[in-house]
């Protein structure tokens, strides 16, 4: 079983799909935490309803993107995830953030249509923009 941290900014429909796949036994994983940069993201409520730790990290309270990314990375590190899922996370992550998690394994999973990053990130949104992303099928 591997540990997942999910980052999201909205309704959490992708999170819900992952929760359902875990509950049905199709994914051998545990979601350790869900983190959002928006306090009103319904995905936080979905996490709460599923008994998953959920956190709000206000990007507007940081002086710059790098400071936010550093804080986010520290929080993620505290859960020691095997995989970080960007499930509609509407923030561009800095290269330094991505580099910090370099070498973490990707999923190698069988879910078609997602985008997987070589640094161990999985993005469930076509809005995911990073030069290390590639299509996985």
C-alpha positions in Angstrom: 0.0 0.0 0.0 1.3 3.4 -0.8 0.6 6.8 0.7 -0.9 9.6 -1.3 -1.2 13.4 -0.6 -3.7 15.1 -2.8 -3.5 18.8 -3.7 -6.7 20.4 -4.9 -8.4 23.8 -5.4 -12.0 23.0 -6.1 -14.9 20.6 -5.9 -12.7 17.5 -5.4 -14.5 15.3 -8.0 -11.1 13.7 -8.9 -10.4 13.2 -5.2 -13.8 11.5 -4.9 -13.0 9.2 -7.8 -9.7 8.2 -6.1 -11.5 7.6 -2.8 -14.0 5.4 -4.5 -11.3 3.4 -6.3 -9.4 2.9 -3.0 -12.6 1.8 -1.2 -13.4 -0.6 -4.0 -9.9 -2.2 -3.8 -8.9 -1.1 -7.3 -6.1 1.1 -5.9 -3.9 -0.2 -3.1 -3.3 3.1 -1.4 -4.2 5.3 1.5 -4.8 9.1 1.2 -2.8 10.5 4.0 -3.8 14.1 3.5 -5.7 16.5 1.3 -4.4 20.1 1.0 -6.1 23.0 -0.7 -5.1 26.6 -1.3 -8.7 27.6 -1.1 -10.7 27.5 2.1 -14.0 27.1 0.2 -12.8 24.1 -1.8 -15.5 21.4 -1.5 -12.8 18.8 -1.9 -11.8 19.6 1.8 -15.4 18.6 2.8 -15.1 15.4 0.7 -11.9 14.6 2.5 -13.5 15.3 5.9 -16.5 13.1 5.0 -14.1 10.2 4.2 -12.2 10.7 7.4 -9.1 12.0 5.7 -6.9 14.7 7.2 -7.6 18.0 5.3 -5.7 21.2 5.4 -6.1 24.7 4.0 -2.9 26.6 3.2 -3.7 30.2 2.1 -1.4 31.1 -0.7 -2.4 34.8 -0.3 -0.8 34.9 3.1 2.7 34.3 1.7 5.0 37.0 0.3 5.8 35.1 -2.9 5.3 31.8 -4.7 8.6 30.3 -3.3 7.6 30.9 0.3 4.2 29.2 -0.3 5.9 26.3 -2.1 8.4 25.9 0.8 5.6 25.7 3.3 3.6 23.4 1.2 6.6 21.1 0.7 7.2 20.9 4.5 3.6 20.0 5.1 3.7 17.3 2.4 7.0 16.0 3.7 5.5 15.5 7.2 3.2 12.8 5.6 6.1 11.0 3.8 3.9 10.3 0.7 4.9 7.9 -2.0 2.8 10.0 -4.5 1.5 13.5 -4.7 -1.6 13.9 -6.7 -2.5 17.3 -8.3 -6.2 16.8 -8.6 -7.3 20.2 -10.0 -4.7 22.1 -8.0 -4.8 25.6 -9.6 -1.4 26.8 -8.6 1.8 26.7 -10.7 4.4 25.0 -8.6 8.0 26.2 -8.8 10.9 24.2 -10.2 12.3 24.1 -6.7 9.2 22.5 -5.3 9.2 19.8 -8.0 13.0 19.3 -7.6 12.5 18.7 -3.8 10.5 15.5 -4.6 12.7 14.3 -7.5 13.4 10.6 -7.3 10.0 9.8 -5.7 8.5 6.9 -7.6 5.6 7.6 -10.0 2.5 5.4 -10.0 3.1 3.2 -13.0 -0.6 2.7 -12.6 -3.3 1.7 -15.0 -5.5 4.7 -14.9 -5.7 6.0 -18.4 -5.9 9.7 -19.3 -3.9 11.1 -16.4 -0.7 13.0 -16.7 2.2 11.7 -14.6 5.3 13.6 -13.8 8.7 12.0 -13.6 9.2 13.5 -10.2 6.4 11.3 -8.7 3.5 13.7 -9.3 0.2 12.7 -10.9 -2.0 15.4 -12.4 -5.7 14.7 -13.0 -6.3 17.9 -14.8 -5.4 18.9 -18.4 -4.5 22.4 -16.9 -1.4 20.9 -15.3 1.6 22.7 -16.8 5.1 21.6 -16.1 7.8 20.8 -18.5 8.4 17.4 -16.8 5.0 16.1 -17.5 4.1 13.5 -20.0 1.0 11.6 -21.1 0.8 8.1 -19.6 -1.5 5.4 -21.1 
